[in-house]
Amino acid sequence: MKDEQNKYKCEICQSSFSLQRLLNRHMKTHSFYKRYHCQFCGKGFNDTFDLKRHIRTHTGIKPFKCDRCDKAFTQRCSLEAHLTRVHSVVHKYGFRERRDKMFVCEDCGITFKDSPEFMKHVHELHPET
């Protein structure tokens, strides 16, 4: 449902979203049915992104490494917050601006900027996955 400020509002919890697709994604959080389940603990998720992020809590994979100290993180946003808070880094992108996609090897934590290099790595070093 749209409110006066052209926002989309969840009728269940009253959260507001600027786009219909964001509301649609949010609505899945209220569903008891979860399509994807963690192989380690069974916790359910509505999309594969959230499941992958959760699985890293079990595997210890921290692909987002700080280049200024020895800290590493499971999520890019955590690294960016660390860089701002600890190292006073000013990020060069605007609020909500999309950053370049990164491809993360969930077996060893190495990150790649492009798909061909990522796929080559997976096929050569982790052919069983």
N, C-alpha and C positions, 0 to 999 in steps of 0.2 A: 504494500500500500504506500502511496506517495503522500508526504505531508507538505505543508505550505512552502518550505524552503527547497523544494525539488529534491528532497531526500527520500530514500526508501527505508521504511521502518519495519522492524520485526514486530509482529503482533504478539509474540510470546514473551519476549524480554525487553522490548522497546529500544533495542539497539538500532542506530540509524546508519545508513550507507549511502554513498553518493551515486552508486551504480546498481542497477537491478542485478547484474551478475554477482556482485559482492553479497547482496542480500540472499540470492539463491544459494551461494556457497555457505553462507552463515546458517541458513535454515537446516542444513544437514547436521549441524551440531546438536539440534534438538531431536534428531531421529534416534530411536533406540537401535535401529539396524545399522551396523557398521560393516561395510563391504570388505575392508582390508584388516587383517589381524596380525599382530606381532608374533613371529615364530618363537620368541623367547618367553614372553609372559602372557600372550593371548589378548592384550589390550586391543580394542577395535578403533579403527579410523575410517573416515569417509573418503579420504583421497590418499594416493600413494605418496605425495609430498610429505604429508604429516606422518605417515608411517615410516618413511625413510629417516626423517628427522628423529623420530622416537627410537628407532633401532640403534642409532648412534649412541644412545645412552647405555645400551647393552654391550656394543662392540668396542666402545672407547675410541672410535674413529673421530678424529678432530681435524677435518681437512682445511680449516681456515686458520692459517698460522700468521701470527704477528711478525712482521719483518724488523721490529725494533726491540723485541724481547723474546723470551722462550715460551710465551703463552700460545695456546691453540684453542680453537672453539669448534663446536658442532654446527654452528650456524654463522652465516656471513654477517647477519645483523649484530650478533654478539661481538664479533671481531671489530666491526665498525664502531660500536659503542665503546669498546675497550680503547681503540685508537683515539677516539675523541676525549674520553674521560682521563685516561692515563698518560697519553702522549700528546695531548692537545692538537691532534690532527684535524684540520678543517677539510671536510670532504668536498670534492669538486662537482658533485652532482646536486641537483635541486631536490626539494622535498618530493617524495614519491616518484622521482625519476627512476626509470628502470636502469639497472646496471647490466653490464655484459653477462650473459649466461655463463655459468661455470659447470663443467662436467666433473662429478666427483666419483672416484672409484670407491665403492662401498666396501671393498675387500681390504684395501691398504691405505685409503685416505688421500692419495695423490689427486690433485686437481688439474684440469685441462681447460683451455680456453676454446678449443674447437672439438667437434665430434669425431672427425677422422683420427686425430691423435689419441683421443680417449678410447675409441673402438680398437685401435691397434694395440694399445696397452692392455685392454681387457683380453683380447684374443691371444696375445703372446704370453702374458703373465698369469692370467686367471681363466684359462680355457674351460674350466669346469663350471663356471658360473654363467 
